[in-house]
Amino acid sequence: MPAASLVCFHSLISGAVEHRLMSRVKHWNRNCSLKISASLSDQSFQPAAKSLPITSKVETLLDSVKWDSKGLAVAIAQNVDTGAILMQGFANKEALAVTIASRKATFYSRSRSTLWTKGETSMNFINVHDIFLDCDHDSIIYLGKPVGPTCHTGAETCYYSSVYDLLGDQESIQDHLASTTLYSLEATISQRKDEIDSLKNGKSSWTKKLLLDNELLCSKVREEASELVETLLQNEDKTRTASEMADLIYHAMVLLKLKDVKMEEVLEVLRKRFSQSGIEEKSSRKRSSNQS
C-alpha cells in the first residue's frame, strides 16, 4: 500500500447487496493515486484494472475546471446513443476523478455531503464512454450508456415535464420525454401501435395501415430505398435526397416497431462498429454465417 492517499472502491460483495459499492472515497490530495478494485457480473462495468496514478495531465485537467465557491460544477449525464439528457447533478474534483477511473457516472450529493455513484442502490448505473467540459470549463457532460431507467420515478430520463404542457394545464407524463425529432417520431409510431393493440380506434392514419399490412410496408421500404438511390444516379438536388431519405427512415422505423427493435439498439450497433473497419466487419459476418 503506497503512502499516498488512495481513492478506492472496495470489492463488491455477493448476495442481496451484490454490485453495491461498499466504500467511498477515503482520502484526497494532490499527490493521490486512484485504485479501483471490483468483482463483476455486470460486464459493462469498466473499472481500472490496477492502481491508476493521478498523472500530471489528470491533475492539470482537474485544476482547469472552474469549480464554484463550494468546489462544485454542474455535471450532466447524456445518452451516448440517443443524445437524450438523462439527469443533472453536481461533481467535485473527487467525483470527476472517480468517474474518469471507474467509468461510472459519479456525483457529489450536496444534501448528504458525500460522493454517490448513480446506480449504487438501484443498479441503474450510467457507464461512461467519454467526458466533456464546456468551453468555459465550468460544466461537465458524462456521455454514457444507462443501465435501466435513470430517474428515481422509473422514467427513462429525469426530463419529462414540458413547460408548454404545464402552461396548457396538462399533467406531466413520463412517456412525454424531451426528445429529438427521430425519437419523437418513434414515440408517435409506438402510440399508433398501442392504439391498434388496445382496440382503440383513435384517428385513422397511414402508420396504422402500414402496421396492419406487412406486404404494403415491405413494398414501401423497397420503393423508398429505390427512390433514394435514384437521387444519386439521376444527380437530383440535395433537397430531393433529404426528402427521400426521410421517407425511407420513417417506413423503416415502422418496420422496426413491428420487429420490436428500438432506434437506440440500431445506433448502438453503429457505435460499436466505429473502431472496426467496414471490410473487417463484413468479413466477420460472413465467417459467422459459414460457421452456423
PLY file of the C-alpha trace (Angstrom):
ply
format ascii 1.0
element vertex 292
property float x
property float y
property float z
element edge 291
property int vertex1
property int vertex2
end_header
0.00 0.00 0.00
1.57 3.30 -1.05
1.86 6.08 1.49
-0.01 8.43 -0.83
-3.75 8.75 -0.28
-5.97 6.46 -2.33
-9.43 6.79 -3.82
-10.74 3.21 -3.51
-13.76 1.18 -4.39
-13.71 -1.95 -2.23
-14.69 -5.29 -3.78
-18.36 -5.69 -4.49
-19.96 -8.37 -2.34
-22.33 -11.16 -3.35
-25.85 -11.88 -2.17
-28.58 -9.34 -1.70
-26.19 -6.42 -1.91
-24.15 -7.73 -4.84
-22.80 -4.97 -7.07
-23.18 -2.41 -4.29
-20.26 -0.12 -3.73
-19.03 -0.86 -0.22
-16.78 2.08 0.34
-16.36 5.67 -0.52
-13.53 7.98 -1.20
-11.08 7.57 1.67
-8.73 10.45 1.10
-7.90 13.06 -1.45
-4.84 15.19 -2.01
-2.87 16.50 -4.90
-0.41 13.57 -4.81
-3.02 10.81 -4.50
-3.41 7.68 -6.60
-6.59 6.01 -7.76
-7.11 2.35 -7.15
-10.21 0.57 -8.38
-10.92 -2.99 -7.24
-14.15 -4.77 -8.16
-15.64 -8.17 -8.78
-18.22 -8.03 -11.53
-21.13 -9.84 -13.03
-22.05 -6.67 -14.93
-19.68 -6.87 -17.87
-20.40 -3.26 -18.81
-18.59 -2.06 -15.68
-15.17 -0.95 -16.95
-13.02 -0.18 -13.89
-9.31 0.44 -13.96
-7.53 -2.92 -13.82
-4.88 -1.73 -11.40
-3.77 1.31 -9.45
-4.04 4.32 -11.67
-1.76 7.16 -10.64
-3.13 10.67 -10.91
-0.77 11.87 -13.58
0.20 15.47 -14.03
-2.17 15.58 -17.00
-5.12 14.49 -14.88
-4.16 16.90 -12.11
-3.91 19.72 -14.64
-7.30 18.81 -16.09
-8.96 18.71 -12.66
-7.43 22.06 -11.77
-8.59 23.56 -15.07
-12.26 23.12 -14.16
-13.80 26.33 -12.83
-15.24 24.89 -9.62
-17.63 27.24 -7.83
-17.09 28.61 -4.34
-18.18 25.26 -2.88
-15.84 23.30 -5.14
-18.64 22.08 -7.40
-19.57 22.14 -11.08
-22.75 21.09 -12.88
-22.48 17.53 -14.22
-24.93 16.37 -16.89
-25.39 12.74 -17.96
-26.24 12.22 -21.64
-27.12 9.02 -23.51
-24.25 8.24 -25.91
-26.61 6.66 -28.47
-29.80 8.72 -28.36
-28.38 12.06 -27.23
-31.09 12.23 -24.53
-30.24 14.27 -21.44
-30.61 11.73 -18.65
-30.06 13.77 -15.49
-28.18 16.66 -13.94
-26.22 16.68 -10.73
-23.05 18.19 -9.32
-19.48 16.97 -9.24
-16.38 18.00 -7.33
-12.77 17.04 -8.01
-13.13 13.67 -6.31
-16.31 12.79 -8.20
-14.77 13.65 -11.56
-11.60 11.73 -10.72
-13.58 8.66 -9.70
-15.66 8.86 -12.88
-12.53 9.08 -15.02
-11.09 5.99 -13.36
-14.18 3.82 -12.89
-16.18 4.88 -15.96
-19.26 5.04 -13.73
-21.08 8.38 -13.55
-20.29 9.70 -10.08
-21.60 12.87 -8.48
-21.41 14.85 -5.25
-24.53 14.96 -3.10
-25.00 18.43 -1.65
-27.69 17.25 0.78
-25.57 14.37 2.15
-22.16 15.96 1.62
-20.74 12.82 0.08
-19.95 11.22 -3.25
-22.51 8.93 -4.86
-22.34 6.76 -7.94
-25.52 6.66 -10.00
-26.95 3.15 -9.65
-25.23 2.18 -6.41
-28.62 1.35 -4.85
-30.89 0.90 -7.90
-28.26 -0.89 -10.02
-29.22 1.52 -12.83
-25.65 2.62 -13.50
-24.57 5.00 -16.24
-21.50 3.53 -17.93
-19.38 6.45 -19.11
-17.84 6.34 -22.59
-16.45 9.88 -22.63
-16.41 13.06 -20.59
-16.65 16.59 -21.98
-16.01 20.01 -20.50
-17.74 23.05 -21.94
-15.86 25.97 -23.49
-15.60 27.78 -20.14
-14.65 24.62 -18.20
-17.44 25.24 -15.68
-19.78 22.37 -16.56
-19.30 18.69 -17.34
-21.02 16.12 -19.55
-20.83 12.41 -18.77
-21.54 10.80 -22.13
-22.62 7.27 -21.36
-24.95 4.32 -21.65
-27.62 3.93 -18.96
-28.42 0.54 -17.48
-32.16 0.81 -16.94
-34.17 3.97 -16.22
-32.28 6.97 -14.90
-34.97 8.81 -12.97
-35.95 7.68 -9.46
-39.57 7.76 -10.66
-38.81 4.96 -13.12
-38.81 7.26 -16.14
-36.15 6.80 -18.79
-34.80 10.29 -18.08
-35.46 12.96 -15.47
-36.80 15.32 -18.15
-40.46 14.67 -18.93
-42.09 17.89 -17.70
-42.75 20.03 -20.76
-43.13 23.69 -19.80
-45.68 24.20 -22.57
-47.71 21.22 -21.33
-47.68 22.69 -17.82
-48.68 26.13 -19.10
-51.50 24.45 -21.02
-52.75 22.80 -17.81
-51.64 19.35 -18.97
-50.17 16.92 -16.47
-46.59 15.76 -16.86
-46.47 12.19 -18.13
-43.36 10.09 -18.06
-43.67 8.92 -21.66
-43.51 12.52 -22.93
-39.76 12.79 -22.72
-37.59 15.60 -24.01
-36.86 14.00 -27.38
-35.15 14.87 -30.64
-37.06 14.59 -33.92
-36.07 10.96 -34.50
-37.28 9.80 -31.11
-40.44 11.89 -31.25
-41.25 10.04 -34.48
-40.51 6.70 -32.81
-42.83 7.64 -29.93
-45.63 8.52 -32.38
-45.24 5.18 -34.19
-45.35 3.37 -30.82
-48.52 5.26 -29.91
-50.21 4.17 -33.14
-49.22 0.55 -32.44
-50.60 0.79 -28.91
-53.91 2.13 -30.24
-54.20 -0.91 -32.51
-53.24 -3.37 -29.75
-55.70 -1.87 -27.26
-58.50 -1.83 -29.86
-58.75 1.93 -29.56
-59.66 3.26 -32.96
-58.33 6.76 -32.49
-57.87 8.58 -35.74
-57.10 6.72 -38.94
-53.51 7.04 -40.08
-51.03 5.84 -42.69
-48.86 4.46 -39.90
-51.67 2.20 -38.66
-52.30 0.99 -42.21
-48.64 0.05 -42.56
-48.59 -1.67 -39.17
-51.52 -3.85 -40.21
-50.19 -4.82 -43.66
-46.72 -6.36 -43.85
-46.76 -6.64 -47.62
-47.64 -2.97 -48.03
-44.97 -1.94 -45.53
-42.24 -4.03 -47.20
-43.18 -2.70 -50.62
-42.89 0.88 -49.33
-39.47 0.26 -47.76
-38.23 -1.13 -51.09
-39.84 1.73 -53.01
-38.35 4.46 -50.83
-34.89 2.83 -50.90
-35.06 2.72 -54.69
-36.13 6.37 -54.92
-33.26 7.38 -52.62
-30.77 5.57 -54.87
-32.22 7.32 -57.92
-31.43 10.75 -56.48
-27.75 9.80 -56.81
-27.99 8.10 -60.17
-30.05 10.94 -61.64
-27.97 13.64 -59.94
-31.04 15.18 -58.30
-30.67 18.10 -55.89
-29.94 17.50 -52.22
-33.39 18.57 -51.02
-34.84 15.69 -53.01
-32.29 13.33 -51.45
-33.17 14.56 -47.96
-36.87 14.06 -48.68
-36.43 10.51 -49.95
-34.18 9.65 -47.00
-36.84 10.97 -44.62
-39.42 8.71 -46.30
-37.11 5.70 -46.03
-36.30 6.34 -42.37
-39.98 6.67 -41.48
-41.04 3.45 -43.23
-38.01 1.58 -41.86
-38.89 2.72 -38.33
-42.42 1.34 -38.73
-40.82 -1.99 -39.69
-38.54 -1.78 -36.65
-41.58 -1.29 -34.42
-43.15 -4.48 -35.78
-39.88 -6.28 -35.02
-39.74 -4.71 -31.54
-36.38 -3.08 -32.29
-35.63 0.41 -30.96
-33.61 3.02 -32.83
-31.33 3.13 -29.80
-30.41 -0.51 -30.48
-29.60 0.33 -34.11
-27.43 3.28 -33.11
-25.63 1.16 -30.51
-24.71 -1.33 -33.24
-23.33 1.53 -35.35
-21.35 2.93 -32.40
-19.76 -0.43 -31.72
-18.59 -0.59 -35.33
-16.71 2.72 -35.14
-13.47 1.06 -34.12
-13.73 -1.64 -36.77
-13.07 -1.45 -40.48
-16.21 -1.90 -42.57
-14.40 -4.53 -44.63
-13.40 -6.44 -41.48
-16.94 -6.21 -40.09
-18.48 -7.64 -43.26
-15.89 -10.43 -43.34
-16.69 -11.37 -39.75
-20.38 -11.60 -40.65
-19.53 -14.00 -43.50
-17.41 -16.16 -41.21
-20.15 -16.26 -38.61
-22.70 -17.24 -41.28
-20.48 -20.04 -42.59
-19.91 -21.46 -39.10
-23.61 -21.63 -38.42
0 1
1 2
2 3
3 4
4 5
5 6
6 7
7 8
8 9
9 10
10 11
11 12
12 13
13 14
14 15
15 16
16 17
17 18
18 19
19 20
20 21
21 22
22 23
23 24
24 25
25 26
26 27
27 28
28 29
29 30
30 31
31 32
32 33
33 34
34 35
35 36
36 37
37 38
38 39
39 40
40 41
41 42
42 43
43 44
44 45
45 46
46 47
47 48
48 49
49 50
50 51
51 52
52 53
53 54
54 55
55 56
56 57
57 58
58 59
59 60
60 61
61 62
62 63
63 64
64 65
65 66
66 67
67 68
68 69
69 70
70 71
71 72
72 73
73 74
74 75
75 76
76 77
77 78
78 79
79 80
80 81
81 82
82 83
83 84
84 85
85 86
86 87
87 88
88 89
89 90
90 91
91 92
92 93
93 94
94 95
95 96
96 97
97 98
98 99
99 100
100 101
101 102
102 103
103 104
104 105
105 106
106 107
107 108
108 109
109 110
110 111
111 112
112 113
113 114
114 115
115 116
116 117
117 118
118 119
119 120
120 121
121 122
122 123
123 124
124 125
125 126
126 127
127 128
128 129
129 130
130 131
131 132
132 133
133 134
134 135
135 136
136 137
137 138
138 139
139 140
140 141
141 142
142 143
143 144
144 145
145 146
146 147
147 148
148 149
149 150
150 151
151 152
152 153
153 154
154 155
155 156
156 157
157 158
158 159
159 160
160 161
161 162
162 163
163 164
164 165
165 166
166 167
167 168
168 169
169 170
170 171
171 172
172 173
173 174
174 175
175 176
176 177
177 178
178 179
179 180
180 181
181 182
182 183
183 184
184 185
185 186
186 187
187 188
188 189
189 190
190 191
191 192
192 193
193 194
194 195
195 196
196 197
197 198
198 199
199 200
200 201
201 202
202 203
203 204
204 205
205 206
206 207
207 208
208 209
209 210
210 211
211 212
212 213
213 214
214 215
215 216
216 217
217 218
218 219
219 220
220 221
221 222
222 223
223 224
224 225
225 226
226 227
227 228
228 229
229 230
230 231
231 232
232 233
233 234
234 235
235 236
236 237
237 238
238 239
239 240
240 241
241 242
242 243
243 244
244 245
245 246
246 247
247 248
248 249
249 250
250 251
251 252
252 253
253 254
254 255
255 256
256 257
257 258
258 259
259 260
260 261
261 262
262 263
263 264
264 265
265 266
266 267
267 268
268 269
269 270
270 271
271 272
272 273
273 274
274 275
275 276
276 277
277 278
278 279
279 280
280 281
281 282
282 283
283 284
284 285
285 286
286 287
287 288
288 289
289 290
290 291
